[in-house]
Amino acid sequence: MNKKSGFTVIEVCVLVVFLVVAGAIFVIQKGELQQQFNDKTRKTAINAMYYNLEEVFYKQNGHYPKTISEKNLTAIDPNLFTDPLGIVLGEEGSQYRYEPTNCDGEKCQSYTLRADLDLEEDYIKKSKN
């Protein structure tokens, strides 16, 4: 009797289906992990801006600025002003927003910092004072 070694068509089909399913799960999980990472990055940036505004800028000046950038918030990494899509705070389409309120010229009494998140509602920090 002659025995041929190899795979049957059914075995190859099962393997292909398994690989397709595993690939789809990988792609979905990779996308979710990337969104989680981007959300965490956005929260870290907003928190850094918030604490710099409260603990450094406000304590030195007694007010909040009308706009924020690396020029007036010098105690944080300038890269934190750029969102995960590469858009800098203040530019159109940025996922970060600084919204000053009760302003008299360049001096503001309060603000709201906001980040657009992928998996949750907007992340918001409001001024203490």
C-alpha positions as CSV (number, residue, x, y, z in Angstrom):
1,M,0.0,0.0,0.0
2,N,1.3,3.5,-1.0
3,K,0.9,6.1,1.7
4,K,1.2,9.7,0.6
5,S,2.2,12.3,3.2
6,G,0.9,15.8,3.2
7,F,-2.2,17.8,4.2
8,T,-5.7,17.3,3.1
9,V,-7.7,20.1,1.6
10,I,-9.8,20.2,4.8
11,E,-6.8,20.7,7.0
12,V,-5.5,23.5,4.8
13,C,-8.9,25.2,4.9
14,V,-9.1,24.9,8.7
15,L,-5.6,26.4,9.0
16,V,-6.5,29.3,6.7
17,V,-9.7,30.1,8.6
18,F,-7.7,30.0,11.9
19,L,-5.1,32.4,10.5
20,V,-7.7,34.8,9.2
21,V,-9.6,34.8,12.5
22,A,-6.4,35.3,14.5
23,G,-5.3,38.1,12.1
24,A,-8.7,39.9,12.5
25,I,-8.5,39.6,16.3
26,F,-4.9,41.0,16.2
27,V,-5.9,44.0,14.1
28,I,-8.9,44.8,16.3
29,Q,-6.9,44.5,19.5
30,K,-4.0,46.6,18.0
31,G,-6.5,49.3,17.2
32,E,-8.0,49.3,20.7
33,L,-4.5,49.3,22.3
34,Q,-3.5,52.3,20.1
35,Q,-6.6,54.2,21.1
36,Q,-6.0,53.5,24.8
37,F,-2.4,54.6,24.4
38,N,-3.4,57.8,22.6
39,D,-6.1,58.6,25.3
40,K,-3.5,58.1,28.1
41,T,-1.1,60.4,26.2
42,R,-3.8,63.1,25.9
43,K,-4.6,62.9,29.6
44,T,-0.9,63.1,30.5
45,A,-0.5,66.3,28.4
46,I,-3.6,67.9,29.8
47,N,-2.6,67.1,33.4
48,A,0.9,68.6,32.7
49,M,-0.6,71.8,31.3
50,Y,-3.0,72.0,34.2
51,Y,-0.4,71.6,36.9
52,N,1.9,74.0,35.2
53,L,-0.9,76.6,34.9
54,E,-1.9,76.2,38.6
55,E,1.4,75.6,40.4
56,V,3.8,77.7,38.3
57,F,2.1,80.3,36.1
58,Y,-0.8,81.4,38.4
59,K,1.4,81.4,41.5
60,Q,3.9,83.7,39.7
61,N,1.4,86.0,38.0
62,G,-1.9,85.9,39.9
63,H,-3.8,85.2,36.7
64,Y,-4.0,82.8,33.8
65,P,-2.8,83.6,30.3
66,K,-5.1,84.2,27.3
67,T,-3.3,81.6,25.3
68,I,-0.9,78.9,26.3
69,S,2.2,77.6,24.5
70,E,5.8,76.5,25.3
71,K,6.6,80.2,25.6
72,N,4.6,80.9,28.7
73,L,4.4,77.3,30.2
74,T,8.1,76.7,30.2
75,A,8.2,74.0,33.0
76,I,6.7,71.3,30.8
77,D,8.0,69.4,27.8
78,P,7.2,71.4,24.6
79,N,6.2,68.2,22.9
80,L,3.1,67.9,25.1
81,F,1.5,70.7,23.2
82,T,1.3,68.4,20.2
83,D,-1.5,65.9,20.2
84,P,-1.1,62.2,19.0
85,L,-2.1,63.3,15.5
86,G,0.7,65.8,15.3
87,I,-1.4,68.9,15.6
88,V,-0.3,71.6,18.1
89,L,-2.7,73.1,20.7
90,G,-4.4,76.2,19.2
91,E,-4.2,75.0,15.6
92,E,-7.4,73.9,13.8
93,G,-8.2,70.3,14.3
94,S,-6.2,69.9,17.5
95,Q,-7.5,67.4,20.0
96,Y,-6.4,69.8,22.8
97,R,-8.2,73.0,23.6
98,Y,-7.5,75.8,26.1
99,E,-10.6,77.9,26.7
100,P,-9.9,81.0,28.9
101,T,-12.7,82.8,30.6
102,N,-13.3,86.1,32.4
103,C,-10.4,87.8,30.5
104,D,-9.3,91.4,30.7
105,G,-6.8,91.8,27.9
106,E,-4.2,89.0,28.3
107,K,-5.1,88.3,32.0
108,C,-7.8,85.7,32.6
109,Q,-9.4,84.6,35.8
110,S,-10.3,81.0,34.8
111,Y,-10.0,78.5,32.0
112,T,-11.0,75.0,30.8
113,L,-8.5,72.5,29.4
114,R,-10.1,69.8,27.2
115,A,-8.9,66.8,25.2
116,D,-10.9,64.8,22.8
117,L,-10.6,61.1,23.7
118,D,-11.3,58.1,21.5
119,L,-12.7,55.7,24.1
120,E,-14.2,58.0,26.6
121,E,-15.9,61.4,26.9
122,D,-13.8,64.5,26.6
123,Y,-11.2,64.8,29.4
124,I,-11.7,68.2,31.1
125,K,-9.7,70.1,33.7
126,K,-11.0,73.4,35.0
127,S,-9.0,76.1,36.8
128,K,-9.0,76.0,40.6
129,N,-9.3,79.7,41.1
